[in-house]
Amino acid sequence: MPIYEYRCLACGHITSQLVLKPAEAAQPVCKACASPQVQRLLSRFAYHRSEASRLAEFDTRATYGPDFYKDSRNVGLWAKKRAQELGVDLGPQFEETVEKARTGKILDEL
């Protein structure tokens, strides 16, 4: 049961419509002004990835913007991937420190 979103070409309002059966779907109209002149929008979507898949796909040579490094999860991911690329096993203490940094718990110890 998809929910389709439409933008009204007359007033700009965004309207959503639940479609139970696509073959029987009514022509959408704007809920704000009742105009039938609406354009279907591409809705946002999200998907979840595991830490292992993020690590496998992460490229340490890529250039990222400053906002990327403001997220401590990304910095920890970079550190883990770089150690993996270098073939260095820094042991469980390294993993523990990275996890504390990524979750912000390292600040509690300072």
Rosetta blueprint (number, residue, H / E / L):
1 M L
2 P L
3 I E
4 Y E
5 E E
6 Y E
7 R E
8 C E
9 L L
10 A L
11 C L
12 G L
13 H L
14 I E
15 T E
16 S E
17 Q E
18 L E
19 V L
20 L L
21 K L
22 P H
23 A H
24 E H
25 A L
26 A L
27 Q L
28 P L
29 V L
30 C L
31 K L
32 A L
33 C L
34 A L
35 S L
36 P L
37 Q L
38 V E
39 Q E
40 R E
41 L E
42 L L
43 S L
44 R L
45 F L
46 A L
47 Y L
48 H L
49 R L
50 S L
51 E H
52 A H
53 S H
54 R H
55 L H
56 A H
57 E H
58 F L
59 D L
60 T L
61 R L
62 A L
63 T L
64 Y L
65 G L
66 P H
67 D H
68 F H
69 Y H
70 K H
71 D L
72 S H
73 R H
74 N H
75 V H
76 G H
77 L H
78 W H
79 A H
80 K H
81 K H
82 R H
83 A H
84 Q H
85 E H
86 L L
87 G L
88 V L
89 D L
90 L L
91 G H
92 P H
93 Q H
94 F H
95 E H
96 E H
97 T H
98 V H
99 E H
100 K H
101 A H
102 R H
103 T H
104 G L
105 K L
106 I H
107 L H
108 D H
109 E H
110 L L
